[in-house]
Amino acid sequence: MAFQPRMDNQIEGFSVMGGLRRRYWNGITADLWDVECASYAGGHYVARDPRLFILLGHRGRGRPAIRRSQDSRGEFQDSRQSPISYIPADMDLWVDIHEVQFVRHLDIHFDADIIARRLGDAFDPQCLKDPRLLFFDQRIMALAELIAAEVANPDPLHDLYGDGLALALLIDVLKMGRVPSRKRAALAPWQLRRATAFIDDHCLRRIRLDELAQLTGLSASHFSHSFKASTGVAPLEWQMRARLDRAKHMLLADAQPLTAIAADTGFADHAHFSRVFRRHEGMTPSRWRIVHRA
């Protein structure tokens, strides 16, 4: 379902040229406006979602002015020096435009919950609370121009193109860096002893991951990562090595056929046993038997 921005405003003096051009992406809405302005244009705006206002161009002797409160003095906005403003949700903003005949601007509204889910641990909700008004950034402006061109395109490209541009712009504006990968701690010695002993004792049957996790008091995911951090291999690989150790003892102890050893050590058949054995030992079971008996 398309994200519908929620905006309340009281404005005057604007005449939209060619109608609103709008594109929806995943949690993001981009609006491109071309407007003619009367001798005075402006008004009061408040959006229920975070948004970006980017001035792409204006024509006339004057410049738009932005005020944080109804009684404060406005700060001028210029398309070359101060075109970008990030406005948090529910923040009041007043705009006054004198002696400007034409304005083109890009508005990008986004659903904070959807963006948080998309960006995962990189997203800090705190960064949405602080406004950043009237600044310039060459990279953000380059992305904004590409987004505006895509919104205006009567034959738009794949949605992933516009979505990627818009998400990249939000990441840049909100200054989200890479999140360092989280390393799972290794198992405690008692946990490792308990898990490996259980695997060694039951290696001939299918061992479920949640059985091992319960033995150590961890979730299945946590146990799996911590076991590998401790041993360098996954639990399934440890079990496979335990089976192969059993098979080696049998290969040396008596003259049982390989088919019987494969069955007794939990392999599907002789071919499966030989394939796994060779991958781990570098030779077939029959060759290994000859070499080690000699």
Secondary structure, 3 states (H helix, E strand, C coil): CCCCCCEEEEEEEEEECCCCEEEEECCEEEEEEEEEEEEEEEEEEEECCCEEEEEEEEEECCCEEEECCCCCCCEECCCCCCCEEEECCCCCEEEEEECEEEEEEEEEEECHHHHHHHHHHHCCHHHHCCCEEEECCHHHHHHHHHHHHHHHCCCCCCHHHHHHHHHHHHHHHCCCCCCCCCCCCCCCHHHHHHHHHHHHHCCCCCCCHHHHHHHHCCCHHHHHHHHHHHHCCCHHHHHHHHHHHHHHHHHHHCCCCHHHHHHHCCCCCHHHHHHHHHHHHCCCHHHHHHHHHC
